[in-house]
Amino acid sequence: MIRALAFAVFLNLSFQASAEDVKPVKDAGPYVPSPQSVVSDMLRHAEVGPADFLIDLGSGDGRIVLTAAKVFGARGFGVEIKDDLVTKSNQAAQNEGLADRVKFIKQDLFKTDLSQATVVTMYLLPDTVNMLKDKFLAELKPGTRIVSHDYPLTGWIPEKYVQMDLEDKVQISGVTTTLIYLYVVPAKVAGDWSAKMPPAVSKAPATLSLRQQLTRVSGSLRIDGKDVPLEDVKLRGDRLTFKLAGRKGEYAGQIKGKAIEGTFDGRTPWSATLGS
């Protein structure tokens, strides 16, 4: 009940957009709907479920948000600049008994607060997609999934990339090729971390130095006065894994702000704190 009331309050506030909120920073292009089969694939590859809050940017007739709620059990809202599409989408939510879980608002997608999202979906023009990159990093929590139909986030490494041929796309783009990109928002890990490693590795304090370019991470661990390079470094949301060059075993850790708590080979604990 509390969760439903909080959602209702949030949606009411969202509807109180000022005139400035609906003046688009940039024209995101004409409304072109994703074929329903693509919608289902986007949500399936993002593993959308009842615990998710989905925000669709440029929601059109609402099909992505409505499908996320009806088929996958999620909550959320769609952002659209065209009055008739917002009205149509909200009417569809009412007709399908989903209005308590989803809503559609007239708002500029560049000015929409995305911080509540666990999943963001979009089918936007390439330049619009890439204009959103900084906003995603600033507002979305680590681990949030971003699903883009046809156009990638330049410089980001997708968690998953799917290509298929659909006849439905011919009338939209002139070709059958359909692309789905799935990204996971990375935690910020760059810097020097004061690390407490397993005794078998080092009994003295160590320094974990990490360099980061979005999801690409590299670095080294300074132990006993020597820098040991990291290998097989992977960052997925707030989960970091790596190995030490020339040594067996894998380190896994969860990033919580300026702290990392983890285990070595799933058993021995290790931790690190980001220096000031």
Backbone as numpy.savetxt, mean C-alpha at the origin, in Angstrom:
# Nx Ny Nz CAx CAy CAz Cx Cy Cz
-20.25 -2.46 17.15 -21.08 -1.27 17.15 -20.21 -0.02 17.15
-19.19 -0.01 18.02 -18.28 1.13 18.10 -17.58 1.34 16.77
-17.16 0.21 16.16 -16.47 0.29 14.87 -17.38 0.89 13.81
-18.65 0.50 13.80 -19.59 1.02 12.83 -19.85 2.52 13.04
-19.96 2.94 14.32 -20.17 4.35 14.61 -18.98 5.19 14.18
-17.76 4.66 14.44 -16.55 5.38 14.04 -16.50 5.54 12.53
-16.90 4.50 11.83 -16.90 4.55 10.37 -17.91 5.58 9.87
-19.08 5.63 10.52 -20.10 6.59 10.12 -19.64 8.02 10.35
-19.01 8.27 11.49 -18.48 9.61 11.79 -17.45 10.01 10.76
-16.55 9.07 10.44 -15.50 9.35 9.44 -16.12 9.72 8.10
-17.13 8.95 7.66 -17.73 9.21 6.37 -18.48 10.53 6.35
-19.14 10.89 7.46 -19.84 12.17 7.52 -18.87 13.33 7.40
-17.72 13.20 8.06 -16.71 14.24 7.95 -16.17 14.32 6.54
-16.02 13.16 5.90 -15.50 13.14 4.54 -16.43 13.85 3.57
-17.74 13.77 3.83 -18.70 14.39 2.93 -18.71 15.92 3.06
-18.15 16.43 4.14 -18.15 17.86 4.36 -16.96 18.51 3.66
-16.72 18.13 2.42 -15.60 18.67 1.66 -15.91 20.11 1.26
-14.93 20.97 1.39 -15.10 22.35 0.98 -15.02 22.45 -0.53
-15.38 23.63 -1.05 -15.31 23.84 -2.50 -13.89 23.65 -2.99
-12.93 24.01 -2.14 -11.52 23.88 -2.54 -11.14 22.42 -2.71
-11.74 21.53 -1.91 -11.41 20.12 -1.96 -11.80 19.47 -3.28
-12.77 20.04 -3.98 -13.22 19.41 -5.21 -12.70 20.12 -6.45
-11.81 21.07 -6.27 -11.12 21.65 -7.41 -9.87 20.82 -7.64
-9.83 19.99 -8.69 -8.71 19.07 -8.85 -7.38 19.77 -9.06
-6.35 19.26 -8.37 -5.00 19.75 -8.58 -4.59 19.47 -10.01
-5.03 18.33 -10.52 -4.72 17.93 -11.89 -5.89 17.14 -12.45
-6.18 17.33 -13.72 -7.21 16.53 -14.37 -6.68 15.11 -14.52
-7.32 14.17 -13.83 -6.84 12.79 -13.84 -7.26 12.03 -15.09
-7.95 12.71 -16.01 -8.31 12.06 -17.27 -9.77 11.62 -17.28
-10.23 11.09 -18.40 -11.63 10.66 -18.54 -11.90 9.40 -17.72
-13.18 9.21 -17.42 -13.59 8.01 -16.69 -13.54 6.80 -17.61
-12.73 5.84 -17.25 -12.63 4.58 -17.99 -12.70 3.45 -16.96
-13.75 2.66 -16.96 -13.90 1.61 -15.94 -12.99 0.42 -16.17
-12.51 -0.16 -15.09 -11.79 -1.44 -15.19 -12.82 -2.55 -15.43
-12.56 -3.45 -16.38 -13.48 -4.58 -16.56 -13.67 -5.33 -15.23
-14.86 -5.86 -15.02 -15.16 -6.50 -13.75 -14.20 -7.65 -13.43
-13.76 -8.37 -14.45 -12.82 -9.47 -14.21 -11.49 -8.94 -13.68
-11.08 -7.75 -14.15 -9.84 -7.14 -13.66 -10.02 -6.69 -12.21
-11.19 -6.14 -11.91 -11.49 -5.71 -10.54 -11.30 -6.88 -9.57
-11.88 -8.01 -9.90 -11.78 -9.18 -9.03 -10.34 -9.64 -8.88
-9.59 -9.61 -9.98 -8.18 -10.02 -9.93 -7.36 -9.04 -9.10
-7.61 -7.74 -9.23 -6.89 -6.74 -8.43 -7.08 -7.01 -6.94
-8.31 -7.26 -6.55 -8.61 -7.46 -5.13 -8.08 -8.81 -4.64
-8.12 -9.80 -5.49 -7.63 -11.13 -5.11 -6.12 -11.12 -4.93
-5.41 -10.49 -5.85 -3.95 -10.46 -5.74 -3.50 -9.61 -4.55
-4.31 -8.65 -4.14 -3.99 -7.84 -2.96 -4.43 -8.52 -1.66
-5.06 -9.68 -1.80 -5.53 -10.46 -0.64 -6.43 -9.62 0.27
-7.36 -8.91 -0.35 -8.31 -8.08 0.39 -9.23 -8.98 1.21
-9.51 -8.54 2.44 -10.37 -9.33 3.33 -11.16 -8.45 4.26
-11.93 -9.06 5.19 -12.81 -8.32 6.10 -12.09 -7.32 7.00
-10.80 -7.51 7.25 -10.07 -6.58 8.12 -9.58 -5.34 7.38
-9.79 -5.28 6.07 -9.22 -4.20 5.27 -10.14 -2.99 5.13
-9.48 -1.83 5.01 -10.16 -0.58 4.68 -9.57 -0.13 3.35
-10.40 -0.14 2.31 -9.93 0.12 0.95 -10.36 1.52 0.49
-9.42 2.23 -0.13 -9.72 3.51 -0.75 -9.42 3.40 -2.23
-10.43 3.70 -3.05 -10.25 3.66 -4.51 -10.16 5.09 -5.02
-9.08 5.41 -5.70 -8.85 6.76 -6.23 -9.34 6.85 -7.66
-10.34 7.70 -7.88 -10.99 7.76 -9.18 -11.95 6.61 -9.31
-12.95 6.58 -8.41 -13.76 5.37 -8.23 -14.83 5.15 -9.29
-15.09 6.14 -10.16 -16.03 5.93 -11.25 -17.40 5.50 -10.77
-17.88 4.36 -11.28 -19.20 3.86 -10.89 -19.16 3.05 -9.60
-17.99 3.00 -8.95 -17.89 2.38 -7.63 -17.63 0.90 -7.62
-17.38 0.31 -8.79 -17.33 -1.15 -8.86 -16.23 -1.78 -8.02
-15.09 -1.12 -7.88 -14.00 -1.72 -7.10 -14.36 -1.76 -5.61
-14.84 -0.63 -5.08 -15.20 -0.57 -3.66 -16.38 -1.48 -3.36
-17.36 -1.49 -4.24 -18.54 -2.33 -4.04 -18.18 -3.81 -4.06
-17.31 -4.20 -4.98 -16.87 -5.60 -5.04 -16.05 -5.96 -3.82
-15.19 -5.04 -3.38 -14.38 -5.30 -2.19 -15.26 -5.57 -0.97
-16.37 -4.85 -0.87 -17.28 -5.03 0.27 -18.15 -6.27 0.11
-18.74 -6.42 -1.07 -19.72 -7.49 -1.28 -19.08 -8.87 -1.35
-17.94 -8.98 -2.03 -17.31 -10.28 -2.26 -16.23 -10.59 -1.24
-15.47 -9.56 -0.84 -14.31 -9.79 0.02 -14.51 -9.32 1.46
-15.63 -8.67 1.75 -15.97 -8.30 3.13 -15.29 -7.06 3.67
-14.65 -6.28 2.80 -13.91 -5.09 3.26 -14.84 -3.91 3.49
-14.29 -2.86 4.11 -14.96 -1.56 4.22 -14.15 -0.55 3.41
-14.67 0.67 3.24 -13.88 1.67 2.57 -14.70 2.72 1.88
-14.02 3.51 1.03 -14.72 4.53 0.29 -14.03 4.79 -1.04
-14.78 5.39 -1.96 -14.25 5.76 -3.26 -14.22 7.27 -3.40
-13.23 7.76 -4.11 -13.08 9.20 -4.35 -13.28 9.46 -5.83
-14.18 10.37 -6.14 -14.52 10.66 -7.53 -14.85 12.14 -7.65
-14.53 12.74 -8.78 -14.74 14.17 -8.97 -16.05 14.47 -9.69
-16.65 13.48 -10.34 -17.86 13.71 -11.13 -19.11 13.41 -10.30
-19.99 14.42 -10.21 -21.20 14.32 -9.38 -22.06 13.11 -9.74
-22.30 12.90 -11.04 -23.22 11.84 -11.43 -22.69 10.46 -11.05
-21.37 10.28 -11.12 -20.79 8.99 -10.76 -20.83 8.77 -9.25
-20.63 9.83 -8.47 -20.73 9.72 -7.01 -22.15 9.33 -6.61
-23.12 10.01 -7.22 -24.53 9.71 -6.94 -24.87 8.27 -7.32
-24.44 7.86 -8.49 -24.70 6.50 -8.97 -24.09 5.46 -8.04
-22.87 5.71 -7.60 -22.17 4.75 -6.73 -22.85 4.63 -5.37
-23.23 5.76 -4.78 -23.90 5.71 -3.48 -25.26 5.04 -3.58
-25.95 5.24 -4.70 -27.24 4.58 -4.90 -27.04 3.06 -5.03
-25.97 2.66 -5.71 -25.68 1.23 -5.83 -25.36 0.62 -4.47
-24.65 1.37 -3.63 -24.34 0.88 -2.28 -25.62 0.68 -1.47
-26.56 1.62 -1.62 -27.85 1.49 -0.94 -28.61 0.27 -1.46
-28.66 0.14 -2.77 -29.42 -0.96 -3.37 -28.87 -2.33 -3.00
-27.55 -2.41 -2.81 -26.93 -3.69 -2.50 -26.74 -3.92 -1.00
-27.28 -3.02 -0.18 -27.21 -3.18 1.27 -25.80 -3.01 1.83
-25.01 -2.16 1.18 -23.61 -1.99 1.58 -23.32 -0.59 2.12
-24.35 0.25 2.24 -24.13 1.64 2.61 -23.59 1.83 4.02
-23.70 0.79 4.86 -23.13 0.89 6.20 -21.64 0.61 6.22
-21.11 0.14 5.07 -19.69 -0.20 5.02 -18.91 0.57 3.96
-19.59 1.11 2.97 -18.89 1.86 1.92 -19.64 3.15 1.59
-18.90 4.14 1.16 -19.48 5.39 0.69 -18.59 5.93 -0.42
-19.14 6.89 -1.14 -18.42 7.53 -2.24 -18.51 9.03 -2.06
-17.38 9.70 -2.21 -17.33 11.13 -1.94 -16.78 11.89 -3.14
-17.31 13.12 -3.31 -16.78 14.00 -4.35 -15.61 14.76 -3.74
-14.43 14.47 -4.23 -13.24 15.07 -3.65 -12.06 14.92 -4.62
-11.12 15.84 -4.53 -9.89 15.73 -5.31 -9.03 14.64 -4.70
-8.65 13.66 -5.49 -7.88 12.54 -4.95 -6.52 12.98 -4.40
-5.97 14.09 -4.91 -4.69 14.57 -4.40 -4.83 15.20 -3.01
-6.06 15.55 -2.62 -6.28 16.18 -1.32 -6.97 15.24 -0.33
-7.17 14.01 -0.73 -7.84 13.03 0.13 -6.88 12.43 1.14
-7.30 12.37 2.39 -6.50 11.75 3.45 -6.54 10.23 3.26
-5.38 9.65 3.04 -5.29 8.21 2.78 -4.86 7.40 3.99
-4.66 8.04 5.12 -3.99 7.39 6.25 -4.76 6.20 6.82
-6.06 6.12 6.58 -6.85 5.02 7.13 -6.77 3.75 6.29
-6.24 3.88 5.08 -6.26 2.76 4.14 -5.30 1.64 4.53
-5.75 0.41 4.30 -4.84 -0.74 4.31 -4.62 -1.22 2.88
-5.52 -0.79 1.98 -5.40 -1.08 0.55 -5.81 0.16 -0.23
-5.02 0.52 -1.25 -5.38 1.61 -2.17 -5.42 1.02 -3.57
-6.49 1.31 -4.31 -6.61 0.84 -5.68 -6.75 2.03 -6.62
-6.33 1.84 -7.88 -6.44 2.94 -8.84 -6.31 2.44 -10.27
-7.00 3.15 -11.15 -6.84 2.98 -12.60 -6.78 4.40 -13.15
-5.58 4.96 -13.15 -5.35 6.35 -13.49 -4.29 6.46 -14.57
-4.19 7.61 -15.20 -3.18 7.83 -16.22 -1.78 7.78 -15.61
-0.77 7.40 -16.39 0.58 7.20 -15.86 1.14 8.41 -15.09
0.96 9.63 -15.62 1.52 10.78 -14.92 0.81 11.04 -13.60
-0.50 10.76 -13.55 -1.25 10.91 -12.30 -0.77 9.90 -11.27
-0.59 8.65 -11.71 -0.09 7.60 -10.82 1.22 8.03 -10.17
2.12 8.57 -10.96 3.44 8.90 -10.43 3.46 10.20 -9.64
2.48 11.07 -9.85 2.36 12.26 -9.02 1.92 11.90 -7.59
1.39 10.69 -7.42 0.89 10.27 -6.11 1.96 9.59 -5.25
3.14 9.34 -5.80 4.15 8.55 -5.08 4.53 9.17 -3.74
4.81 10.46 -3.72 5.20 11.11 -2.47 4.06 11.09 -1.45
2.85 11.26 -1.94 1.68 11.22 -1.06 1.53 9.84 -0.41
1.75 8.81 -1.20 1.67 7.45 -0.66 2.68 7.26 0.47
3.92 7.67 0.24 4.96 7.49 1.26 4.69 8.32 2.50
4.09 9.49 2.32 3.85 10.39 3.46 2.65 9.96 4.30
1.62 9.38 3.66 0.36 9.16 4.37 0.05 7.69 4.68
0.57 6.78 3.90 0.20 5.38 4.09 1.11 4.67 5.09
0.53 3.82 5.88 1.29 3.05 6.87 2.12 1.97 6.17
3.30 1.63 6.73 4.07 0.50 6.18 3.20 -0.75 6.14
3.28 -1.46 5.03 2.47 -2.66 4.86 1.20 -2.45 4.07
0.81 -1.19 3.86 -0.37 -0.91 3.04 -0.13 -1.39 1.61
-1.12 -2.06 1.03 -0.98 -2.54 -0.35 -1.55 -1.52 -1.32
-0.84 -1.32 -2.41 -1.28 -0.42 -3.49 -1.42 -1.26 -4.75
-2.61 -1.21 -5.36 -2.86 -1.97 -6.57 -3.17 -1.01 -7.71
-2.37 -1.08 -8.77 -2.56 -0.20 -9.92 -2.86 -1.03 -11.17
-3.90 -0.64 -11.86 -4.30 -1.30 -13.11 -3.56 -0.62 -14.27
-2.77 -1.38 -14.95 -2.05 -1.01 -16.18 -0.79 -0.17 -16.01
-0.75 0.76 -15.04 0.37 1.69 -14.99 1.16 1.57 -13.68
2.50 1.46 -13.79 3.33 1.23 -12.60 3.70 2.53 -11.87
4.16 2.35 -10.64 4.79 3.43 -9.89 6.27 3.40 -10.26
6.70 4.34 -11.05 8.08 4.35 -11.55 9.07 4.38 -10.39
10.04 3.46 -10.43 11.06 3.41 -9.40 10.73 2.45 -8.26
9.48 2.04 -8.15 9.08 1.09 -7.12 9.18 -0.33 -7.68
9.60 -1.26 -6.85 9.63 -2.66 -7.25 8.31 -3.31 -6.82
7.53 -3.83 -7.77 6.26 -4.43 -7.38 6.45 -5.73 -6.60
5.58 -5.92 -5.64 5.54 -7.19 -4.91 5.05 -8.29 -5.83
4.16 -7.91 -6.72 3.59 -8.87 -7.67 3.26 -8.12 -8.97
3.48 -8.80 -10.08 3.19 -8.23 -11.39 2.47 -9.28 -12.21
1.29 -8.94 -12.70 0.48 -9.91 -13.44 0.16 -9.33 -14.82
0.37 -10.12 -15.85 0.02 -9.72 -17.21 -0.91 -10.76 -17.80
-1.98 -10.29 -18.44 -2.93 -11.20 -19.08 -3.58 -10.52 -20.27
-4.25 -11.29 -21.08 -4.96 -10.77 -22.24 -6.45 -10.88 -22.02
-7.16 -9.77 -22.21 -8.61 -9.74 -22.04 -9.24 -9.03 -23.23
-10.22 -9.65 -23.84 -10.91 -9.03 -24.97 -11.65 -7.77 -24.54
-12.08 -7.72 -23.25 -12.80 -6.56 -22.74 -11.96 -5.28 -22.83
-10.64 -5.43 -22.86 -9.78 -4.25 -22.85 -9.64 -3.59 -24.22
-10.02 -4.28 -25.27 -9.86 -3.73 -26.63 -10.62 -2.42 -26.78
-11.86 -2.38 -26.28 -12.67 -1.17 -26.41 -12.17 -0.04 -25.51
-11.31 -0.36 -24.54 -10.76 0.64 -23.63 -9.44 1.18 -24.13
-8.52 0.26 -24.45 -7.16 0.67 -24.80 -6.73 0.28 -26.22
-7.58 -0.48 -26.91 -7.24 -0.89 -28.27 -6.43 -2.17 -28.34
-6.01 -2.68 -27.18 -5.25 -3.93 -27.13 -5.82 -4.81 -26.02
-5.48 -6.08 -26.05 -5.98 -7.00 -25.03 -5.11 -7.02 -23.78
-3.91 -6.49 -23.87 -2.96 -6.56 -22.76 -3.49 -5.85 -21.51
-3.45 -6.55 -20.40 -3.90 -6.03 -19.11 -2.82 -6.29 -18.07
-2.47 -5.27 -17.31 -1.41 -5.38 -16.32 -1.95 -5.03 -14.94
-1.50 -5.77 -13.94 -1.84 -5.47 -12.55 -0.53 -5.40 -11.77
-0.33 -4.27 -11.09 0.87 -4.08 -10.26 0.45 -4.03 -8.79
1.10 -4.83 -7.96 0.85 -4.80 -6.52 2.11 -4.33 -5.81
1.98 -3.28 -5.01 3.10 -2.75 -4.24 2.76 -2.80 -2.75
3.79 -2.84 -1.93 3.61 -2.78 -0.48 4.43 -1.60 0.03
3.80 -0.70 0.75 4.48 0.50 1.25 5.56 0.09 2.24
6.81 0.52 2.00 7.90 0.11 2.88 8.03 0.99 4.12
8.51 0.40 5.20 8.89 1.18 6.38 10.17 1.95 6.06
10.44 2.98 6.85 11.67 3.76 6.67 12.75 3.15 7.57
13.82 2.67 6.95 14.85 1.95 7.72 16.24 2.54 7.58
16.42 3.53 6.71 17.76 4.07 6.46 18.35 4.68 7.73
19.64 4.42 7.96 20.33 4.99 9.11 21.18 3.97 9.82
21.79 4.41 10.90 22.63 3.54 11.73 21.85 3.11 12.97
21.72 1.80 13.11 20.95 1.21 14.21 21.92 0.59 15.21
21.71 0.88 16.48 22.48 0.22 17.54 21.85 -1.14 17.80
22.61 -2.20 17.51 22.03 -3.54 17.50 22.57 -4.42 18.62
21.66 -5.20 19.17 22.03 -6.23 20.15 21.81 -7.57 19.46
22.91 -8.18 19.05 22.84 -9.41 18.26 22.92 -10.64 19.16
22.60 -11.82 18.64 22.74 -13.05 19.42 24.18 -13.20 19.91
24.39 -13.73 21.11 25.74 -13.87 21.67 26.70 -14.61 20.75
26.20 -15.57 19.99 27.08 -16.33 19.11 27.64 -15.47 17.98
26.96 -14.37 17.68 27.41 -13.46 16.62 28.32 -12.39 17.20
27.87 -11.75 18.29 28.67 -10.73 18.95 28.10 -10.46 20.33
28.97 -10.49 21.34 28.53 -10.18 22.70 28.59 -8.67 22.96
29.31 -7.96 22.11 29.43 -6.51 22.25 28.37 -5.83 21.39
28.01 -4.57 21.70 27.07 -3.84 20.85 27.57 -3.77 19.41
26.64 -3.87 18.48 26.97 -3.83 17.05 26.23 -2.66 16.40
26.65 -2.31 15.20 25.99 -1.24 14.45 25.47 -1.79 13.13
24.17 -1.69 12.95 23.53 -2.12 11.71 23.31 -0.87 10.86
24.04 -0.75 9.77 23.94 0.41 8.88 23.12 0.03 7.66
22.01 0.77 7.45 21.10 0.45 6.35 20.97 1.63 5.40
21.03 1.33 4.12 20.77 2.31 3.07 19.49 1.90 2.35
18.69 2.88 1.94 17.37 2.55 1.41 17.01 3.42 0.22
16.47 2.78 -0.80 15.83 3.46 -1.91 14.49 2.78 -2.12
13.46 3.34 -1.47 12.13 2.75 -1.46 12.19 1.33 -0.89
11.92 0.30 -1.71 11.93 -1.06 -1.20 13.30 -1.72 -1.31
14.25 -1.04 -1.96 15.60 -1.58 -2.08 16.41 -1.19 -0.85
16.96 -2.19 -0.17 17.75 -1.94 1.04 19.07 -2.70 0.95
20.12 -2.06 1.35 21.44 -2.68 1.44 22.10 -2.18 2.71
23.25 -2.77 3.05 23.93 -2.29 4.25 24.96 -3.26 4.76
25.32 -3.05 6.02 26.34 -3.89 6.65 26.13 -3.90 8.15
26.74 -4.89 8.80 26.72 -5.00 10.26 28.15 -4.90 10.76
28.41 -3.91 11.60 29.76 -3.74 12.15 29.86 -4.49 13.47
30.67 -5.56 13.46 30.89 -6.36 14.66 32.39 -6.62 14.81
32.85 -6.52 16.05 34.27 -6.76 16.35 35.19 -5.92 15.47
34.75 -4.68 15.20 35.58 -3.76 14.43 35.60 -3.99 12.94
34.77 -4.90 12.44 34.73 -5.20 11.01 33.31 -5.03 10.47
33.23 -4.56 9.22 31.93 -4.41 8.55 31.64 -5.66 7.72
30.57 -6.35 8.10 30.15 -7.55 7.36 28.97 -7.16 6.47
29.10 -7.30 5.15 28.00 -6.92 4.25 26.75 -7.76 4.49
25.59 -7.14 4.25 24.32 -7.86 4.30 24.02 -8.46 2.93
23.41 -9.63 2.93 23.02 -10.28 1.69 21.54 -10.64 1.75
20.94 -10.80 0.56 19.53 -11.20 0.46 18.62 -10.33 1.32
18.87 -9.03 1.29 18.06 -8.10 2.10 16.69 -7.91 1.44
15.65 -8.10 2.22 14.29 -7.91 1.72 13.48 -7.10 2.72
12.77 -6.11 2.19 11.90 -5.28 3.03 10.50 -5.36 2.44
9.58 -5.90 3.24 8.17 -5.96 2.82 7.33 -5.31 3.90
6.92 -4.09 3.63 6.17 -3.35 4.64 7.04 -3.07 5.85
6.66 -3.62 6.99 7.45 -3.43 8.21 8.25 -4.68 8.58
8.43 -5.58 7.61 9.20 -6.80 7.85 10.52 -6.77 7.09
11.62 -6.94 7.82 12.96 -6.91 7.24 13.63 -8.26 7.45
14.24 -8.79 6.39 15.03 -10.02 6.51 16.37 -9.82 5.81
17.41 -10.48 6.32 18.72 -10.40 5.69 19.61 -11.52 6.21
20.72 -11.72 5.50 21.76 -12.65 5.93 23.08 -11.90 6.01
24.04 -12.47 6.72 25.37 -11.90 6.78 26.28 -12.65 5.82
27.04 -11.91 5.04 27.91 -12.52 4.04 28.86 -13.51 4.68
28.91 -14.72 4.10 29.82 -15.74 4.59 29.37 -16.47 5.83
28.17 -16.20 6.29 27.66 -16.85 7.51 26.30 -17.46 7.24
25.98 -18.52 7.93 24.71 -19.19 7.77 23.65 -18.53 8.64
22.40 -18.74 8.24 21.29 -18.26 9.05 20.68 -16.98 8.52
19.42 -16.77 8.86 18.69 -15.58 8.42 18.16 -14.79 9.60
18.27 -13.48 9.48 17.74 -12.56 10.49 16.41 -12.01 9.98
15.40 -12.03 10.83 14.10 -11.46 10.50 13.69 -10.51 11.61
13.09 -9.39 11.23 12.68 -8.44 12.25 11.49 -7.62 11.83
10.74 -7.16 12.81 9.61 -6.27 12.57 9.99 -4.87 13.00
9.78 -3.90 12.10 10.14 -2.51 12.37 8.98 -1.81 13.04
9.25 -1.20 14.17 8.23 -0.44 14.90 8.80 0.95 15.17
8.65 1.83 14.20 9.20 3.17 14.35 10.71 3.15 14.34
11.30 3.48 15.49 12.75 3.52 15.60 13.32 2.29 16.30
12.56 1.20 16.27 13.02 -0.04 16.90 12.75 -1.22 15.97
13.61 -2.22 16.07 13.42 -3.48 15.35 13.49 -4.61 16.37
12.50 -5.47 16.36 12.50 -6.66 17.21 12.45 -7.87 16.30
13.39 -8.80 16.50 13.39 -9.94 15.59 14.03 -11.18 16.16
14.18 -12.17 15.29 14.80 -13.43 15.69 15.80 -13.86 14.63
16.77 -14.64 15.07 17.76 -15.25 14.18 17.38 -16.71 13.98
17.14 -17.08 12.73 16.69 -18.43 12.38 15.43 -18.82 13.14
14.59 -17.83 13.40 13.30 -18.09 14.03 13.36 -18.42 15.50
14.55 -18.34 16.11 14.65 -18.74 17.52 15.31 -17.67 18.40
16.56 -17.36 18.13 17.31 -16.47 19.01 16.94 -15.01 18.76
16.58 -14.28 19.82 16.16 -12.89 19.63 17.32 -11.94 19.32
17.02 -10.90 18.57 17.93 -9.79 18.35 17.10 -8.52 18.24
17.73 -7.38 18.44 16.98 -6.11 18.39 17.90 -5.00 17.97
17.30 -3.89 17.58 18.08 -2.73 17.16 17.26 -1.46 17.40
17.99 -0.38 17.66 17.38 0.93 17.89 18.04 1.97 17.00
17.23 2.77 16.31 17.77 3.77 15.40 18.39 4.91 16.17
19.63 5.26 15.80 20.32 6.34 16.46 19.70 7.68 16.12
19.95 8.68 16.93 19.37 10.01 16.71 20.16 10.76 15.66
